Amino acid sequence: MQSLRRLALLALLTAPPVVAQEPYRIELILFRQAAPLEASQRAPHDWAHAAPRLEAAARRAPALDELATRLDASDGYRVLLHETWRQRLDDQSVRLSLAQGQSHFEHFPLQGTLVLRQGRWLEVDARFWVNRFGEYGQLLASEQLRQKVRLRPGELRYIDHNSLGLLIKASR
């Protein structure tokens, strides 16, 4: 009987954990915090790397509206993108593309990718471009925010990057 208990305990300890994929509520606010600082390279043609666009069905009502309103009302700050959605995360990377505005060929005025992965922390790889177009829709210049951070669930994280800033929060 004792050996049967030990065997059952050993099986429980060595079995791979079964983790239910609880959906996260992801909210991000991309904002301008200084005069535009254009990157030395424009946004690449394959900026999304075939990442799927954020689906309308996944979108949710934002919870950080008051914060976004205060940012917009502050001198020198302007909210460029405010998105909220639900997403399941696991230890495999999930890449999403986000875009806003009228498409000019393969680019948008604001475009970017967000890669999320759940490990001990939530790993976030954010890459966004704010593009400037010419009279005929040609891409003239881009500002870029690119940053990798670790995020605790429920934590509001500020990413400071030259003329752009990003606030991101992932809650269960």
N, C-alpha and C positions, 0 to 999 in steps of 0.2 A: 504494500500500500504506500509506504514511504517512497519507494523508488518511482511509483506511478505519479506521485505528487511532484517529485523532482523533475521527472520527464515532462510533465505538463508545464511547470514553471520554466524549464529550459526552452520549450517550444514557444512560450509567450515572449520570452526575452529575445529569442533569435528571429522571430517572425518579423517581416517588414511591417512597419507601422501603417495602418490604414488611416489616412487623414481625409476627412470630409472636406471637400473644396467649398468652403464658405465664401460667398461672394463679398468682395470689398466694394466700398463706395469710394471712388477716386474723384477728387476735385482738384482742379488746377486753375491758377490765374497767372497768365503771362502778361507782364506790364512793362511799359517803358519807364525808366527811372532817370534818364539823362538824355542829352542830345544824341541823335543817331551816330553810331560808330560803326561804319561799314567795314566788313571783313575784306581781307585781301583777295579772297576768292568768292565768286558768286555761288549760290546754291547749285548743287549738281543736278543734272537732268533726272537721275534715278534717286532723288532725295528720299522717296518712301521705301525703297528697297522691296517693293511688292508687298508691303505691309497693308493689311486691310484697313479701310477707313472705319472710324467710329460709327457704329450703327445707330440709327435713330431710336430703335427699340431699347438700347442699353442706356440712353440718356436719362438723367434724372434732374429734378429741380435742384438748383444750387443751394447749399447751406451757408456759404460764405458771402452772400449778397451784400450784407452790411459792410464787410471788409472791402469788397470790391468797390462799393460806393464811396467809402472813405478814401481809398486810393485815388479814384477818379477826381475827388474833390480836393485832394492835396496838390499843392503847387509842385509842378515838375513830374508828376506821375500820370500815366494814362493806361487804363486796362485795354489790352489788345485782344485777349482771348480769355474766356471764362467758360469752362466745360466741367460737367459732372456726369459720371456714369457708374454703372455697376459692372463688375468684372470678376470672374473667378481666376485665382492665381494659384500656381503650384511651383515646384522647383524647376519647371521648364520656362524659358523666357517667352514672354508674350509681347509682340510688337504691334503697335497701333499707329496709324497715321492720322493726323489732324490737319485740317486746312480750313481757311476762312477767306471769304471774298471771291471775286470773279476770277476764274481761271484765265491765265494768259499762256497759251500753248500748254506746257506741262507744269507751269508754276502758278502759285497763288500769292496774293499779297502777304499772307501769313501761312506758313506750312511747317510741319514738323513731325517727328516721330517720338514715341515714348515707348521704351522697353521696360517691362516690369517683370520681376521674378521674386518669388517668395522663398526665402531661406530662413536663416535665423532672424534676419532683418529683411525688410522689403528692399530690394535693390532696384534703383531707378536710374535709367540712362535716358536723359532728355536731350533732344537735339531739335532746335527750332530756328527758322529763318524768317526774318522780316524783309521782304523784297521790295525793291523800287523798280518801276517799269518806265520805259520810254514812251514816246508819243504813239508808237505803233505796236505796243505790247511787248517789246523786247526787254529782257531782263538786263537792267543796267548795273545794279548793285544789291548786295545782301548784308544784313546784320545777322550774326549767328550767336546763339546761346547753345553751348554744349557742356554738359556736366553730368557726372555720375555721382550719386549719393546713396547712402543707406538711410532708411526711414523706418522708424518704429510705427506699428499700427496705431492710429489715432493721433499721431504727432503732426502738427502743421510745420512744414519745413520751408525755409526761405533759401533760395538759390540766387546768389548775387553774381552777375556776369556782365561786366562792362556797362553798356547802356540799357540792358534788359534785366529783368528780375522775374523769378518764378516762385510762386507759392504752391505747394502741393501737399495734399493730405490724403491718406488712405485709411479708412476706418472699416471695421467689420459691422 
